[in-house]
Amino acid sequence: MELISLDDIRAAAKSIAGVAVRTPLLPCPWAEGLQVKPENLQPIGAFKQRGAYHAVSRLDADRRARGVIAHSSGNHAQALAYAARDFGVPCVVVMPDVTTAVKVDACRALGAEVVLVPPVERVSAAERLAGERGLTMIPPFDHPNVIAGQGTIGLEIVEDQPDVDLVLVPVSGGGLASGVATAVKALKPSATVIGVEPEYAADACESLEAGELRPWPVERTYRTVADGLRAQLSELTLAHLQAHLDRIVTVTDEEILDAIGLLARNARLVVEPSGAVAVAAYLRHRAELPAGRAVAVLTGGNIDPALLAGVLVP
């Protein structure tokens, strides 16, 4: 299976320049040795802006004009809607009917047609609509151009912190971790790259240990509060993780919620559950992690206001 390269990621960086924010590395005095990369500060509130925009930019003009479609728990849907609006093309997003209103409303505000379906039907419904309407599928992670776009985060981390020792990155479908690990290992081979999953959705951890895909049913993964980390790896992302990721660690939902509160109070950053897992892992596993300069990727900030209020005022 052909994996993406550092050249692919550098090409993606050129295509998203001026569209995605080049987020800084922020020091965390409350967690010695840690910096965070706040992708919650992207225009759509999540890192997905990078991969979706790059993938749409690489379509030929005729295919792009017919429109694009995606299945997503929320952030990729917003990212695709944003890119489609920028290119002036139609966009349909298929989302689970349990998606938080803040993410559904954001997609509609960006001009996308939102189709809500039961979680188990989101992929099949998107594929059916793509065929019926002649739309091009832009998957949330299972595509080289999407992976390359997400990999620009790793490129920026090493450019801004050349002597980075440890990078912590959330894992869901694996597109982000695939891209980040590819970039970091190419530029700083001695750095350790660790993926992070919720304990309630640790299918990637199990798959990596087994050396083959071990998908979990939605009844298991949908238990976690981290709604953006419920997807399963693909053969493509598993291959990338096997090649470049050092290992995966897990965190509990309670630790995720604690990290959200900590980031809001101490870093003045609003982060959704999926975006807080890397910080949660640094705090939980710190004693067993490599020493040195660490970076945790905060993947998004599209949190349900009621959940945020409950975390801050229990």
Disulfide bonds with the S-S distance in Angstrom:
none
